[in-house]
Amino acid sequence: QVQVVESGGGLVQAGGSLRLSCAASGSFFRANVMGWYRQAPGKQRDLVASVISGGTTNYADSVKGRFTISRDNAKNTVYLQMNSLKPEDTAVYYCDVGFIQLPRTYWGQGTQVTVSS
């Protein structure tokens, strides 16, 4: 069994910051790709940022320079530091984790981020 659990969402004013965390637990060898996605009402789920085990990162253009993804391999945890938040960042944020030797990725339940103007 593998579990992926997000935390850290909430309500913040425009220009503020939030830090999301996503912890993986259960029976696996090692987390490989760890990513954050978001889905606003009526829209598709889109990639926000991802990081592979070696540390290489990838960001959506809309968050470059504002968001930073990082990981702690010892804790099987990935973080998303979100600065200079905008109302258009409002969405449910999901964590998706791929593991070495497991055939599929695992999603968390999502955490709501709301940015007020």
C-alpha positions, 0 to 999 in steps of 0.5 A: 500500500502506498499513500500520498498526503498533501497539506498546507493549503489555505486562504491567503491574500494576493501577494502572500505566500504558502508552502505545500507539503506532500508526504509519501508513505507505505511499501516502496523502494524510492520515489522517482518523479514528484510533481504538483498539479492544480485544477481550478473549477471548470478547468483541466488539471495542469502541471505546476512543477515537478522534480526528479530524484536527481533534483532536476526541476520543471515549472509551468511558465505561469509560476516561474520565478514565483514557485519553488519545488523541492524534495527531501528524499530521506522523508519521501516528501516534496514541497511547493513554496508559493510566493507572490500569489495571484488570484489566478493561482486559486485551485485545488493542488494535487501531488503526484508521485512515481516510484521506482519499480511500481507501475503507476503513479499515486495521487494525493487527495488535493489541498485547496489554495484560495488567493483573494484579491 
